[in-house]
Amino acid sequence: MYLIIDVGGTKTLLALFGAHGRIIKKYKFKTPDTKSEFLGILKSSLITFSSSYEPKIRQIIVAVPGVIKNNVALNFDNRYWKNLDFATELKKLFTCPITLKNDSDLATLYESKNIKGLALFLNISTNIGGGLARKGHLTKNSNTFAPGHIRYIFEGKNREWQDIASAKAIGKKYGKEATSVRGKEACSDIAFRISLGLPHLIQKYHPDVIIIGGPMAKQFVHIHSMLKKDVVDFLPRTKNLPRIAAAKRPLESVIYGGYLYAKKLKA
């Protein structure tokens, strides 16, 4: 069995996978603002997993949205937390190996696994993360790929892309969950906000496919044609523009990628 912990800016998802990739147990809770409160809720939530399954769990993967060094989360892109040593904390409950991995890298692993060319994955959630994979393997550029921090001029201001086009930014703009925004004018605005960052990424990395993941993938059916048109307008002379697609599992790419990654590690 493999336990995957996806620490997101809005929610934290725990998923226990069997050896053949089936989810045996799943639990989700709202990610609190403080590190101490988060650790308390996390450990109490994990007690049922440790008491029932601990001897059978071979690996634990903790997915975090930030920089990892020596298996410690140095920072979080969606929180002001610093130096969170999950392994030490979780060893109080589990005896198996515990490994930290960037959440976008894990999501990229899963969403690119059947793509033969270069896949550029965008996790458009609380912030905008992403990864790069060729033939299902992360590239050397993937661990430094931080598309949400690239700056663009929008509404007369120089702003980070994630402050323009993340689910959080769009939700703030419309006063509701970004995934529930409808209407031609609003969808056109959302498509434009997302398309704003795509030309730079296309010209720099030349992907064969761009995968939209995270909550905003749920808007894909409503914005796809407008998004494609905006990209063509930005890059009118570019041949062989990449295919743009929605993620297969928009809200669970990370945990399924964590399962794939855990299987490759030695217990």
C-alpha positions as CSV (number, residue, x, y, z in Angstrom):
1,M,0.0,0.0,0.0
2,Y,1.1,3.6,-0.6
3,L,-0.1,6.7,1.3
4,I,-0.1,9.9,-0.6
5,I,-0.6,13.3,1.1
6,D,-1.4,16.3,-1.1
7,V,-1.0,19.5,0.8
8,G,-2.8,22.2,-1.2
9,G,-3.5,25.8,-0.5
10,T,-7.2,25.2,-0.1
11,K,-7.5,21.6,0.9
12,T,-5.3,18.7,2.0
13,L,-6.1,15.3,0.5
14,L,-5.0,11.9,1.9
15,A,-5.3,8.8,-0.3
16,L,-4.3,5.3,0.4
17,F,-3.6,3.2,-2.7
18,G,-3.5,-0.5,-3.1
19,A,-0.7,-2.2,-5.0
20,H,-2.7,-2.1,-8.3
21,G,-3.6,1.6,-8.1
22,R,-7.0,1.5,-6.6
23,I,-7.8,4.0,-3.8
24,I,-8.7,2.1,-0.7
25,K,-9.3,5.0,1.7
26,K,-9.5,8.8,1.1
27,Y,-9.9,11.8,3.4
28,K,-9.9,15.5,2.8
29,F,-9.8,18.5,5.1
30,K,-9.5,22.3,4.6
31,T,-5.9,23.4,4.9
32,P,-5.7,25.8,7.9
33,D,-3.7,29.0,7.9
34,T,-1.1,28.2,10.6
35,K,1.5,25.5,10.4
36,S,0.9,24.3,14.0
37,E,-2.9,23.9,13.4
38,F,-2.2,22.1,10.1
39,L,0.2,19.6,11.7
40,G,-2.3,18.9,14.4
41,I,-5.2,18.2,12.0
42,L,-2.9,16.2,9.7
43,K,-1.7,13.9,12.5
44,S,-5.2,13.4,14.0
45,S,-6.5,12.6,10.5
46,L,-3.7,10.1,9.9
47,I,-4.4,8.1,13.1
48,T,-7.1,6.0,11.4
49,F,-4.6,5.2,8.5
50,S,-1.8,4.3,10.9
51,S,-4.0,2.2,13.3
52,S,-5.6,0.2,10.5
53,Y,-3.0,0.0,7.8
54,E,0.5,1.0,9.1
55,P,2.2,-2.4,8.7
56,K,1.1,-2.7,5.1
57,I,2.1,0.8,4.0
58,R,5.3,0.6,2.0
59,Q,5.8,4.3,1.2
60,I,4.4,7.7,2.1
61,I,4.7,10.5,-0.4
62,V,4.0,14.1,0.8
63,A,3.3,16.5,-2.1
64,V,4.0,20.1,-1.3
65,P,3.7,23.3,-3.4
66,G,7.2,24.6,-2.9
67,V,10.9,24.1,-2.6
68,I,12.2,20.8,-1.1
69,K,15.8,20.3,0.2
70,N,17.0,17.3,2.2
71,N,13.5,16.0,2.4
72,V,12.3,19.2,4.2
73,A,9.8,21.7,2.7
74,L,11.8,24.9,2.8
75,N,8.8,27.0,1.8
76,F,5.3,26.8,0.4
77,D,4.1,28.7,-2.7
78,N,0.6,29.1,-1.1
79,R,1.5,29.7,2.5
80,Y,4.1,31.6,4.6
81,W,5.3,28.4,6.2
82,K,9.0,27.6,6.4
83,N,11.1,24.5,7.0
84,L,8.4,21.9,7.6
85,D,9.9,18.6,8.3
86,F,7.1,16.2,7.5
87,A,9.3,13.1,7.8
88,T,10.2,13.7,11.4
89,E,6.5,14.5,12.3
90,L,5.0,11.5,10.5
91,K,7.6,9.0,11.8
92,K,5.7,9.2,15.1
93,L,2.9,7.4,13.4
94,F,4.5,5.3,10.6
95,T,7.7,3.3,10.2
96,C,7.9,3.2,6.4
97,P,10.0,5.7,4.3
98,I,8.5,9.2,3.9
99,T,9.5,11.2,0.9
100,L,8.6,14.8,0.0
101,K,8.0,15.8,-3.7
102,N,6.8,18.9,-5.4
103,D,3.1,18.6,-6.1
104,S,3.3,19.9,-9.7
105,D,6.0,17.4,-10.6
106,L,3.8,14.6,-9.4
107,A,0.8,15.9,-11.3
108,T,2.9,16.2,-14.4
109,L,4.1,12.6,-14.1
110,Y,0.5,11.3,-14.1
111,E,-1.0,13.6,-16.7
112,S,1.9,13.1,-19.2
113,K,2.3,9.3,-18.8
114,N,0.9,8.4,-22.2
115,I,2.1,11.4,-24.1
116,K,5.0,10.6,-26.5
117,G,6.3,14.2,-27.0
118,L,6.9,17.1,-24.6
119,A,4.1,17.8,-22.3
120,L,3.8,21.1,-20.4
121,F,1.4,20.8,-17.4
122,L,-0.2,23.8,-15.7
123,N,-1.8,23.3,-12.3
124,I,-4.1,26.3,-12.2
125,S,-5.3,26.3,-8.6
126,T,-4.6,28.6,-5.6
127,N,-1.5,29.6,-7.5
128,I,-0.2,28.5,-10.9
129,G,2.4,25.7,-10.8
130,G,3.5,23.3,-13.4
131,G,6.0,20.8,-14.8
132,L,7.6,19.5,-18.0
133,A,7.8,15.9,-19.1
134,R,9.0,14.1,-22.2
135,K,7.7,10.7,-22.9
136,G,6.4,10.5,-19.4
137,H,9.6,11.5,-17.7
138,L,10.3,14.8,-16.0
139,T,12.8,17.0,-17.8
140,K,15.7,18.7,-16.1
141,N,13.8,22.0,-16.4
142,S,10.8,20.7,-14.5
143,N,12.1,21.3,-11.0
144,T,12.8,25.0,-11.7
145,F,9.6,25.5,-13.8
146,A,7.6,28.2,-12.0
147,P,5.2,29.7,-14.5
148,G,3.0,31.4,-12.0
149,H,5.8,33.9,-11.0
150,I,6.3,35.1,-14.6
151,R,5.2,38.7,-14.8
152,Y,2.9,40.3,-17.4
153,I,1.3,43.7,-18.0
154,F,-2.4,43.3,-17.2
155,E,-5.0,46.1,-16.8
156,G,-2.1,48.6,-16.8
157,K,-0.1,46.8,-14.0
158,N,2.9,44.6,-13.9
159,R,1.7,41.5,-12.1
160,E,2.6,37.8,-11.6
161,W,0.6,35.5,-13.9
162,Q,-0.9,33.6,-10.9
163,D,-2.3,37.0,-9.6
164,I,-4.1,37.3,-12.9
165,A,-5.2,33.8,-13.9
166,S,-5.2,31.4,-10.9
167,A,-8.4,30.0,-9.6
168,K,-7.9,32.2,-6.5
169,A,-7.5,35.4,-8.6
170,I,-10.5,34.6,-10.8
171,G,-12.7,33.7,-7.8
172,K,-11.7,37.1,-6.3
173,K,-12.6,38.9,-9.5
174,Y,-16.1,37.4,-9.7
175,G,-16.9,36.9,-6.0
176,K,-17.6,33.2,-6.3
177,E,-15.8,29.9,-6.9
178,A,-13.8,30.2,-10.1
179,T,-15.2,26.9,-11.4
180,S,-18.8,28.2,-11.2
181,V,-18.3,31.3,-13.2
182,R,-20.4,31.2,-16.4
183,G,-21.4,33.6,-19.2
184,K,-19.8,34.4,-22.5
185,E,-18.2,37.6,-21.3
186,A,-16.8,36.1,-18.1
187,C,-15.5,33.0,-19.9
188,S,-13.8,35.2,-22.5
189,D,-12.1,37.1,-19.7
190,I,-10.9,33.8,-18.1
191,A,-9.6,32.5,-21.4
192,F,-7.7,35.7,-22.0
193,R,-6.2,35.7,-18.5
194,I,-4.9,32.1,-19.0
195,S,-3.8,32.7,-22.6
196,L,-1.7,35.7,-21.5
197,G,1.0,33.4,-20.2
198,L,0.9,30.7,-22.9
199,P,2.8,32.4,-25.8
200,H,5.9,32.8,-23.7
201,L,5.8,29.2,-22.6
202,I,5.2,28.0,-26.1
203,Q,8.1,30.0,-27.6
204,K,10.5,29.0,-24.8
205,Y,9.7,25.2,-24.4
206,H,8.0,24.2,-27.7
207,P,5.7,21.7,-26.1
208,D,3.6,19.2,-28.1
209,V,0.7,19.5,-25.7
210,I,-0.3,21.9,-22.9
211,I,-2.4,20.3,-20.2
212,I,-4.6,22.5,-18.0
213,G,-5.0,21.0,-14.6
214,G,-6.3,22.0,-11.2
215,P,-9.7,23.5,-10.5
216,M,-9.6,25.6,-13.7
217,A,-9.6,22.4,-15.8
218,K,-13.3,22.2,-14.9
219,Q,-13.8,25.4,-16.9
220,F,-12.0,24.0,-19.9
221,V,-15.1,23.0,-21.8
222,H,-16.4,26.5,-21.5
223,I,-13.2,28.4,-22.5
224,H,-11.4,26.0,-24.9
225,S,-12.3,27.6,-28.2
226,M,-11.7,31.1,-26.9
227,L,-8.4,30.1,-25.3
228,K,-7.2,28.5,-28.6
229,K,-8.3,31.7,-30.5
230,D,-6.4,33.9,-28.1
231,V,-3.2,31.9,-28.4
232,V,-3.5,32.0,-32.2
233,D,-4.0,35.8,-32.0
234,F,-0.9,36.1,-29.8
235,L,1.2,33.9,-32.1
236,P,-0.3,34.4,-35.6
237,R,2.9,33.3,-37.5
238,T,3.7,30.3,-35.4
239,K,3.3,26.9,-37.1
240,N,2.5,23.7,-35.3
241,L,1.0,25.2,-32.2
242,P,0.6,22.7,-29.3
243,R,-2.6,21.0,-28.6
244,I,-4.3,22.3,-25.5
245,A,-6.1,19.8,-23.4
246,A,-7.8,19.4,-19.9
247,A,-6.2,17.1,-17.3
248,K,-7.7,13.6,-17.0
249,R,-8.0,14.0,-13.2
250,P,-8.0,17.8,-12.6
251,L,-8.3,17.6,-8.8
252,E,-6.5,14.3,-8.2
253,S,-3.5,14.4,-10.6
254,V,-1.2,14.9,-7.7
255,I,-2.3,11.8,-5.7
256,Y,-2.2,9.6,-8.7
257,G,1.2,10.9,-9.7
258,G,2.3,10.3,-6.1
259,Y,1.2,6.7,-6.5
260,L,3.3,6.3,-9.7
261,Y,6.3,7.9,-8.0
262,A,5.9,5.7,-4.9
263,K,5.9,2.5,-6.9
264,K,9.3,3.4,-8.3
265,L,10.9,3.9,-4.9
266,K,12.4,1.0,-2.9
267,A,10.8,0.4,0.4
